[in-house]
Amino acid sequence: MTTPADLAPVEPELSEAEKQFNDLIAADSRIEPRDWMPESYRKSLIRQISQHAHSEIIGMQPEANWITRAPSLKRKAILMAKVQDEAGHGLYLYSAAQTLGISREEMTDQLIAGKAKYSSIFNYPTPTWADMGAIGWLVDGAAICNQVPLCRASYGPYGRAMVRICKEESFHQRQGFEILLELMQGTPAQREMAQDAVNRWYWPSLMMFGPPDDESPNSAQSMAWKIKRFSNDELRQRFIGMLIPQAEVLGVTLPDPKLRWNEEKGAYDMSDIDWDEFHEVLAGRGPTNSQRLQRRREAHEEGAWVREAAAEYARKQAAARAEVA
Ligand code: 3HC
């Protein structure tokens, strides 16, 4: 005879390794490359970390575009340092992803073949110097909001890479704020240029946090694994809260007439984000998607001799060490 107990779903037995993984996550400890991890956790980390690395590398382009035209030697030096920082961030992140068993070549191939995602934000043009200010203030500001919680990501190499990245991002954010502040204290034409850049970058910077929570397929699992600590909408709200007092100091207007604090909801009311635009950019049809990928492909091809020389140098060093041994 079948009893109700027979009909109850049978919970699969967890292996010792799975229990250990779950215990480490529950205790807020770190998972290290040597630890067992579920295949889906490993894949999700490769997905997020490689997309993040690609974003840093593609993200060098909109600003590198201004290095030769920055208005003073000091501004050139700062911008050059910032673009180099982004390259460094990409490299830490590729290294973190490599600890999960994917090679750098595979990730690079995915990027240049147009198969990998990178942040939507880097598919917008930078027509004026004020764009350097708006990118620093808004884009790097959004990056900090999103990435400070990632310093506590459950995967050790990712969390540790994020600590250094976030320190540098705060410098980037301040330099952008300072560019805008200087322009806002300048001539009417400079103020207009700064406001125009803020108008163009505000909405795309809100899209950096990803789709709304009810349309975010990865958030719930990622938060259960403590990779992400906050949802996309929570971080977007936090970012807006950070911008409002800073916009007042700058004297710029955030381009959303509906933006106001709603005491009852404990959140900001705002106009709808144009999610069609977001999906178009993700589908490769943003204002500069093809230009960005084309430039990355060219840089990859032009850099082939550097990779070959580095590999040959490493081979000679290894041979010399082997001979001594
Ligand atoms: N641009 C491009 N793709 C985006 C995106 C965006 N702004 N927001 C979301 N997506 C993609 C996701 O990657 C996911 O695609 P996939 O399933 O094919 O991988 C899909 O849209 C659905 O989104 P989810 O919300 O489910 O995805 P996540 O839970 O991964 O959240 C995220 C998206 C918030 C971007 C998260 O992955 C994250 O925090 N990543 C780390 C930070 C990062 O990559 N930042 C990119 C900016 S780089 C940067 O800031 C450099 C600095 O110098 C300015």
Boltz pocket constraint, residues with backbone or C-beta under 6 A from the ligand:
constraints:
  - pocket:
      binder: B
      contacts: [[A, 47], [A, 48], [A, 51], [A, 52], [A, 53], [A, 55], [A, 56], [A, 59], [A, 86], [A, 117], [A, 118], [A, 119], [A, 120], [A, 121], [A, 139], [A, 140], [A, 142], [A, 143], [A, 146], [A, 147], [A, 207], [A, 208], [A, 209], [A, 210], [A, 211], [A, 215], [A, 216], [A, 217], [A, 218], [A, 219], [A, 222], [A, 228], [A, 232], [A, 282]]
      max_distance: 6.0
